[in-house]
Amino acid sequence: MADQGHWFNQQQINLFYEKALRETGNPFLAREAGQYAASPDAIGMMRQYVLGLVDPSTVYELIGKTTEKFVKSASYKSRKISPQKIEITVTPYPGVKEEPFQCQNRIGFMEAISLVFNSKPPKIEHTECMFTGGKCCRYIISWDMQISSIWKKIRNLMILLLIPLFTALLIVDAGFVTLPMIFLGLTALMLVMLIAENTEKRELKASAFNLKESSDQLAAQIEINYNITRTANEIGQTIANLTNKADVLSQAISIFEKRLDYDRGLILLVNEKRTLLSFAAGFGYNDRQLEYIQKAAFHLDNPNSKGVFVVSCKEKKPFLINDIKEIGNSLSRRSLAFAHQMGTQSFICCPIICDGKSIGVLAVDNLRSKRPLVQSDLSLLMGIASIIGISISNTDLLEARQRQFDSILQVLAASIDARDPLTAGHSEKVTDYAMGICEELNLSANYREMIRVASLLHDYGKIGVPDAILKKPGRLTQEEYEKVKTHAEKTQKILEQVNFEGIFSQVPEIAGSHHEKIDGSGYPNGLKGEEIPLGARIIAVADFFEAVTAKRHYRDPLPISYAFRLLEKGRGIHFDEKIVDAFVKFYDKQIKKAEMHFPKKVIPMKKVG
């Protein structure tokens, strides 16, 4: 609606009016909306155009030619009846069906034209109406003459009377017309001319002031709209790819502090049970105030709670308070104590709403600048609060989706481990080792997440290997070993049937390649060196170490020191050297952490290499 170049169709206008009428319950809304055009707050293109025509008579006279710039539903024709009276007819274009409220809106706007110029409301006679059987809407508009026009008429009459009067007197009796009489007549004429000129100047000055005031407010509104758009755009761009609520709040409040002219601000969010509002993010508070806010909780489930934050959240209602004393009687002792502790005098509080549900509140105030808070501040914050609400809601959905995804992964991984209690937990341990290697290699968060998923599912192909082979207590025959080796290829083929997208698109290939070896002696495809995906090389080291240090049907777990010797022996042959080094560093850190927590129970293992 702020876009002056955008046009609405009749259906949209009807829906908007019906909704506005329900919300306000005001049957005179349409006419009052037309009259609003006279208000200094009405700083749109129409008011600018009207002010540019200097006087109301010019506006009424040209209304037939100018309305096509503002209205595309009907044609307007104007006919001048007298200097202060004009007839305007409005006829809808073919195919357009206007509604009665639009007639009332027109009357309100025609009344407003005179008010824009600080004149009295005009008299409007609605002699014919299309909604009561007429072919068109016909309006007879009459208005009081401007004071300057009255004086101009007096001036003109005096000029027309004095010259013939003096001429006639000179002809009849030249001695009767004396110099003082001529001087007196000219003085009176000059005085009337001076009054007319000064009155016209005052009227023009008032019109120019109105134009300047409206232009200044328009410039201010443009600045507000720019700030809203820029802040909204920056918040949207910054948090679009964030999936964590804390990151979203941190980034949003940072932009909020940088872009907008407020000393302090905070965001309170509703808990899962919708019983409390508690601090989530803020700026501008000192350490003592911040500690106080973080400990505070605003109860939504207490019917006696009547603090502004609670009311704003529960009733989805914004507040603009420039003097907290104004609402002091309506606040509880606790709310007053909170305001006193914060040093709050004036503030704005807006509900954060998404999908019709209030999920928190956004509040700001000014202490140092003492700048008064106005309605435009409230409009700005309501716009930004909605963006924050949508962003928070999106992160909640993403987090819920992630939890669901993780639970499915855990079930899939556990379904393989459940076939053999002896190897239960193998996939989780391999994943922990793989994540440690990723941390040492400083890999991106997205890549680590992909490796995490691939690690959990790396043995899923074993679902196609018979229990008699997987649980065989002795050594496998060559034929049995070949069947076991098929699990890598089966893993890839099974996972390729899952719709892995984005960062997870490599999961099937990486999970299916964790038995490839640097020298090309691995399986299933005999890949060499860099041909093996990095993720597969990471899982290979993690899987090997976990397997040899765990009990199996055909052997007891190998000592940690021996497992490290085997890793060292396989460096550059079976395993990527930098990944072996990364794993050793990670494991060494884990040993040191364990020593710090359990110094008497842990005996460090000697590592080779």
C-alpha positions, 0 to 999 in steps of 0.5 A: 500500500505504500507503493504509490504506483500500485493499483488495487482491483475492485475485489481487493478494495471490497475485501479491505473495506469489509475487514476494516469495518469488522475491525473498527465497527465504525459505519462512517469509516469510508467517509472519514477515510476520505476526510483523512486526506485533509489531515497533515498525516495524509502525506500521500501523492493525492494530498501533494497534488491538491496542495500544488493547486493553491486553492480549492476552487481550482481543485474542484474545477480540475477534478474531472481531469485529475482524478484519472491519475488516482482512480481507474474505476470511474470517470469524473466530470466537472461543470462550473455553475458559479464561482463557488459552486460546481457540479461533479458527476461520477460514472463507473467504467463498463464492467466495474461494479462499485459499492456504496461505501465508495460513494461515501468515500468520495463525499469525504474526500470532496469535503477534505479538499476545502479543509486542506486549505484551512477553509470551512467544509463545503456544502455537498448536495448528492442529487443523484446516486447510482446506488439508489437507481440513478445512472451516475453519482451527481454532487453539487458542491458549494463553498464559502468564498475565500476572504481574499476573494471578498476583498478583491471583489470590494476592490473591483467594485470600488474601482468600477464605482469611483471612476464613473462617480467622479466623472459624472460629478465633474460633468454636472458640477465641477466645483462640487468635486474637491481635491480632498474628496478625490484624495479620500476616495483614492486612499480608501481604494488603496487601503482596500487593495492593500488589505486584499493583497495582504489577505491573499499573501497570508492565504498563499503563505498558509498554503505554502506552509501546508505544502512544506509541512506535508513535504517534510513529513513525506521526506520523514516517512520516506526515511522511515520506509527506507530504514524499515526496508533496509533493516528488513532486507539486512535481517532477512539476508543475514539470517536466511541461512541460519538454522539455530535460534540463538544465531538468528537472535544474535544477528537480528539484535546486532543489526537492530542496534546498528541500524535503528535509533534506540538506546536499548532493546530486548527480545523476550520469547515464550517458552514451549509450555506458553507459560512464561516470557523470558529474556532471549537477546538484547542490547544497550543494558549494563551488566547489572541490568542485564543480569536482572533481566535474565533472571526475570520471568513474566508469567503468561499463565497468571490471570492477575499478570497485567504487565505491558510485556504480558498484555502485549504478548497475550492480546497481540497488542503493541504499546507506545508509552511516552510516560510510564506514569500514565499507566502506573495505576494499571501495572502490578508492583512487580512490573513497576519495580522492574521498570524502576530497576531498568530506569524506564520512562518511555518505551515501545513494546510490540508482539512478535507474531507468526502464523497468528500466534504470539511467540514473544515481544520486542521492546525498545526505549531511549535514555541518553538521547531523550528522543520522544517515541512516535507512531512511526517508531511503532510502525517500524518496530511492528514491521521488524517484529514480524520478520523476526517472528517468521525467522524464529518460527523457521528455525523452530521448524528446521530444528524440529526437522533436524531432530526428526532426521537425527532420530531416523538416523539413530534408528537406522544405525541401531537397526544394524547394530541390533543384529549383533549385540557384540557390535552394538554402538559401533556406528556411534563410536565411528561417528564420534571418531570421525567428528574428532578428525573433522575438528582437527582438520577444521572442516566446515560445519556443513561438511562435518554434518554430512560426514556425521550422517555417512558415518552413522550409515556406513555399515547399513549394507550389512543388512544384506549379509547373513547372520551366520557370516556376521556372527561366525565365531571363527575365521571367515572363508574366502567365499564368506569374506567376499560376501562380507565385502559386498556390504560396502556396495550394498550400502551405497545402493541402498542409500542412493534410494534415499532422497539425500539433497544439498549438503547430504548429496555425497552421503551414499558415495562416501558411506559406500567407499569407506573400505577403499585404500590409498594404494588401490587395494580396497573395495568395492571400486579399487579407488586410489589416493585422491580418487577416494572422497575425503569423507570416506578416507576419514571414516576409513580411519575411524572405522578401522580403529574402532573395529580393532579395539573392540571385541569380535566373535573371532577375537578379543579387542587389541591393545590401544598401543597395537592399534596405533602401530597398525595405523602407523603401518598403514600410513600412506598405504591403506590410510591417508597420512594427514587423517591418521595424524589428525586422529592421533591428535584428537585421541591424545586430547581425549586421553588428556581430558580423561586424565583431568577428570579421572587421574587415578583410573586412567593409565595413558597408553604408549603410542608409536609413531 
